[in-house]
Amino acid sequence: MRYRSALRGAVLNVAMLIAMSSAAYAQQGDDLRQAAQNPVADLISLPFQNNTNFNVGTLDNTQNVLNIQPVVPFSLNQDWNLITRTIMPVIYQPPFFEGDSTDFGLGDLTPAFFLSPKKPIPIKPGVGLVWGAGPVFALPTSTDPRLGTEKWSAGPTFVALLLTKKVVTGFLINNLWSYAGESDRADVNAMTLQPFFNYNLPKGWYLTTSPIITANWEAPSDERWTIPIGGGVGRVFKLGSQPINAQISYYYNVERPDLTGGDSQLRAQWTFLFPTK
């Protein structure tokens, strides 16, 4: 109960800071907001993405996953960037069924690398295409066997998006296959697809949807997919001299695994932005 109360307090604080940010608003321009919505922008960022999953497993418990996912670009030459994006999950895992245990700790580390052109490809006036591609890895860093796969995995990842003044939309996709690790654990063959759509409003506000669709190809067909629908609101603003991107959204799973999936998710994200220019 104390954990849930603290979680509700954190979500309320994020929402309150977004709502009160008019007093602290000092936007660097639409370019900063657009870069914050671009997964392969030439922008250092440090997102803290908190995902609260409701009614998980046969006991309808609440799971929480905090993803710490720094994004750091490296300039290769005047035309190309290498974007590094690493996800480190901190997981509160309740029991899935009677007799199961509760666990808390780190999950598997997932670093990804995107080779991406520095400048958008012009499609037509006011519309640019951005893309990035490279490898993604999953490292068995979990502090408890239930919080990770105990497998070494790798695969390709790709992102593409269209940029306009009002809209940033696109998708990010990857698939991981295991190639080493504990022999008594299930093989990994899993896809993650994240379409995203952001509609920009005045004064740094925007409407957003970015559901995380997953498919476990090793699972039976009726336990394979997690498909959420929903959305939320966000804002890019400044607290003092520090640019911030904050958002809150809610998703309902129209398809999910019965044993391990939740029926809905509340996502609250707080991102520190560090423009390189």
Steps between C-alpha positions, in 0.01 A plus 500: 500500500784740579651425159172573322448822699850618410436412135173695493680793660775490235246495215305788656823699537583449130151610399516802731840607367371478142195707591700759697778532244345815344679701764833337418450482124798626306493303176807496280271471201307237311829338394567382857155347535534331162842363595362369830241300302762357261665175625814564289536878541839661556401555863625351826206402718436309822145362516347341809196310373277347766253233383236379746323188375165421659330161559803290409482121501236275656503700827436842335800661672676824410844488338733798464789544256719811510706525179810717526602551138779747421540605136843626389590600141851483356602692191680274250549762227313793348225272366447221754430449870517189714218512757532279807183416695520279809204376706558399862176374664439512874217253565252441781359156417199378702387135507341375177319212677443352847828394660708724274744752651537877485828629357665839456820583316666562166391335176700429186699789351409580137748720307416601140709681239355700209695628200301804388546791253554832673248683282141398420434393141260756345179334377317820411502856638465484878528119520821310580578129527732376775622143538749296697609136499739275686535217752326452835615272780353359822744420780409264789554756776188427706547475875242219523419222248132606493595853389687400183554233237850385610585499130736696278298634206553718194317616189430795269322823585357768272327835546333728246300818548353799320557850638269796441439814703187355663550124478778253581400144412675172428593165652785315669536124461743230609519123535725309738622140471696326776836343412644406841409479866343261749401182317201432726337834411270556202652630178436864414331596174313823572391807308433850630313748279435855620301724264482862617300808410549845653280799418661825612297775665597856607744572786679166493194281554430193287262207474668161475446131446784246501372152585761228548387193305684177578496149354664197661542264204593213734164514679176329392298709257240596763774620740723674246385860461471810716314774309419825685290796384486842666689827530570804710641849524848647543694823510854622433596781738779628719557481874758769553749440219425127466281392204249231597265280301219364720202289398231278643286245311270203548466184288255210496617161374255367243717187477726358772644176643261367765770384742750789501325794328315791659173639370613866500799726558568847639819654363666807650823625344743771608789574262799730556610654169858609424518672158837455332477833314 
